[in-house]
Amino acid sequence: MVDMQPGDKRYNKNYIHHQKSAVLTALKEIVFGIEDGMVSTLGSITGIAIGSRDPHVVLLAGFVIVSVESISMGIGSYLSNLSHKEVEQRKIAEEKEELENYPEEEKEELRMIYIKDGWPETLAREMAEVAAKNPDLILKEMIKHELDIPLEDSSPALGGVFMFGAYILGGLIPLTAYVFLPINSALFVSIPLTLLGLFALGSATTKFTKQNWFKASLRMLVLGGIALGVGVIAGILFK
């Protein structure tokens, strides 16, 4: 991707493909972490609050959940993304071996890929011929078109850090009410506060997706509310 500068006529700061943002790169981890932090913490402590009616138990359980799960989610994100990256690196290494051992077959494969993508046959042959003369270029083309692996490098560690922080942020939202309010009052504050947080999270994602903000917010609210319902039911059953 060619970098766009503010002076370029094609540059539009509202186009996210012109932006270099760590938040945008880790958007999946951020949304997942905040949503899961709010939902799992709220569902758990609501069930515990209804079942035990003990504010100390609720706070202890809440902080344990947020502490353990944030670390677990952060490490899990790092390890899963690292494993995925290592698989991609192995595919690239295998492709490099094929290019070294079977150059003509790989050139023909690239030509067929170009034709399948819609390029005219004559032009596809010329493009494959040009690419085959440059080992780095044909490797990039095969990585992109055959392996379907993004050329931009990603950081598993950065994703894990964002997941860790996002989970803590999400988990503290439902827990805050129990820190400052009696348990009976906290129950009726924590639930709507978290539901509002889910609604706001759904709306915030539309800054990057440009989807309908109300639809995105409602989707996040409804799906997140399912876990809350399970927690409430469990608390009532085991009260």
N, C-alpha and C positions, 0 to 999 in steps of 0.2 A: 504494500500500500504506500502510495506517495504521500508524504506529509503535506498538509495544507497549512498555509500561513494566513493570518488575518488579512493581509493585503491582496491575497489571491481572489479574483472575481468569483471563483466557484466556492469560496469558503463561506460556510454558514455555521455559526456557533451552535445552532439548534440541532444540527445534524450530528447524531452521536457517533457516526463512523468517522468523523473528523476529530473526535475528542479522545484524549489520552487520560483516562481516569481510572485510578485504582478501585474506586467504588463500582464503576461500571464493569470492570473486569471481574470483580468478586461479587457481583449482584446476586448470583445464585446462592452463594454462601450466606450473604447478609440477610436476604429474605427468608431463607430456610432457617437460619439461626434465630432470628427475632421471632418468627412465627412459632417455631417449635418451643422456644423459651417461654413465650406467653402461654401457649396452649397446654404444654405438658405440665408446667408449674401450676397454672391455674386449675387444671383438672385434678391434679394431685392434692394441692392444699385445700381446695374446696371440699373434696371428699373427706379429707382428714379433719377439716374444721367442723363439718356437719357430723362426722362420726365421733369425734373426741370432745369437742367443745372446750379444748384446752389450748389457749393462745401460745403457750410455751412449746407445746408439741408441734403446732402449726409452723411457728417460726423456725424451730430446729429442723423440721422436715423440709421446709421451703429452702433454707440456706444450704442444706445438704444436697438437695436436688439440683439447685442452681450451680453449686460448686462442682459437684461430681459430673453432672451432665455437660456443663460448659467445657470442661477439660476433655471429657470423652468425645464430645462432638467435634471439638477442635482437632484432637488427635485423629479421630476417625476421618475427618475431611482431609487432613494432610496425608494419611496413609492411603486412602482411596484414590486421591488425585495423583499421588506419587506412583502407585501401582499402575494406574491408567497411563501415566507418562512413560513409565518403564516399558509397558507393552508397546506403546507407540515407537519408542526408541529401538526396540527389537525389530519391529516391522521395517523401520527405516534401514537398519543394519542389513536385514535380509534383502531388501530392495537394492541396496548398494552392491551386495554380492551378485545378485542377478544381473545388474547392469555391467559388472566387470566380467562375468562368465558368459553371458548371453546377450551381447550388445545389439545384435541384429534383431533378435526376437523381441527385445524390450523396445527398440525403435518402432517395430511394426505394431506392437501393443499400444504405444503412445499414439501412433497414427490412427488406429482404430478408435481410441478414446476420443481424439479430436473430432473424428467423423461422427461418433455417437453424440457428442456435445453439440453438433450442428454445423461444424465447419465444413466448407466445400472440400471435396476429396483432394483436389490438386493442392490447395492451400494447406490442408492437413498434412500431406506428404512433405511439403516444403518446411513446415514448422517442425515436424518430427526430425527431418534431416538436419536442420539448424541446431535443434536441441541436442541431438546425438553427438554433435561435434564438441559440445561443452559438458563435461562430466557433472559439474555443479548444477548447470541449468537443467539437464535432463533428470537429475535426481530430484530437484525441486518440483519439476513438472509431475513426476511420478508420485511424489509425496502428496501433492495437492490433488491430482486427478484420479489416481488409482487408489491410494491408501486413504484419501479423504482426511488427512491430518492437517490441522491449521499450521501455517508456517510461523505464526507468532508464538513465541515462547511464553508459557504460563508458569506461575510459581506455586507449587503445592503448599509451601510453608506460609505464603501470604494468604492463601485461601483458608488455611487452618487458623491463622490469627484472626481473620475476619469472622469466621464461624464462632470461635471462642468468645470474642467480644460481643457479637450479635446475640448469642444465646444469653449471656449475662444481662444485657440490656433488656431483652424480652422477658427474662425470668423475674427481674426486679419489679416490673410493672404490676403484676398481680400481687406480689408479696408486700409491696409498699404499704398498702392499706392496713395490713396486720401489724406493722411496726408502730403505727401512730394511733390506731383506733381499737376499741374493745372488739372482741371477736364477733359479736352479733352485728355490730355496725360494719366491721371490716368485710363481712360476708357480702353485704349488700352494696359495698363500694368496690370491692375487688373485681367482682364479676362484670359490672358495666364498664369499669375502667379498662379492663382487658379487652372487652368486646370493642370498645372505642379504639383501643390501640390496634386491634386487628383491622378495623375499618380504615384507620389512618394509614396503616402499612400498605393495604391494598391500593389506597389512593396514591401513596408515594411512589409505587412502582410505575404508575402511568407517566411519570416524568420521563422515563426511559422507553416505555412501550408505546405511548401515545394511544392507549386503549381508552375506552369510556371509563372515567374515574369511578362512577357510581357502580357500574357493573363489576369492575375489578375489586372494589371495596366490599361489595355485597358478597362476592364469591369467597373472598378471604374470611369474611365474617361468618358465613354459613358453615364453611368447611371447618374453621377453627372452633365453632360452637359445638360441633359434634363431640369433640374430646371433652369439652366442659360438661356436656350432658352425661357422658359416661362417668365422669368423676362424681357428679352430683348423685347419680343413681347408686353408685357404689357406696358413697357415704351414707345414704339413707338406708340401704340394705344392711349395712354392717354397723349401724348406729347402736 
